[in-house]
């Protein structure tokens, strides 16, 4: 690791399950302590603005993007256009348009890419994809995903309210830089660190979320595919799929495996960075193009 970028000099994460501190200062110190034992006089460069880092640190081969969600697409595209392999934490983008644009740039640049959905390298995700392609619930009309991360992190905040007041921006934080591509709004500790997202799923007709056998997710996280003939529900982190209503699950004949299995999520990306086969999920469907045109549907093709 040769450089890092963060608009905050320091974050105090003692109130969350992470514990400890984050930000440029603490992370730089941790990195240098780790590598100094192997490399004499090792130093890690630090920047507030990742754009300056990409411009000045030409030796960077690959980047890991772990900003808040709203900057994922912008940072990923900028890094890919600079010729850097990209590992971006989830969610990959903030909108469908951003996702299509990121996919197009990835195809154009040819760099190795991976998203920080470690569950996608697990058995549950592959089974879910195989069931969907098998037509287990017919054509999919809607997909819902939810995460109670703020609650589990110790944050009490709801997405349908906007915090009031205009407290002073903490020393060492470039709030405008943190907002990035988003519209200006006053700083508030309800936004950062950690607590910028979180919701609860709506109840669906015929699905009892209090029934432990017919649960929508686990531990407040989940994914729900709404099809013509039923639902596929998964626990968070790409857990094992189950069909709803339960009668559909009991009578479903499972399809044969068609997707490759991998040894590890991060190892899969690192192998791709070094010239190996492309990392998942780019090759999830062996019968489809590795880099499909993400804009074809919008052009009416």
Order of alpha helices (4+ residues) and beta strands (2+ residues): beta-beta-beta-alpha-beta-alpha-beta-alpha-beta-alpha-beta-alpha-beta-alpha-alpha-beta-beta-beta-alpha-alpha
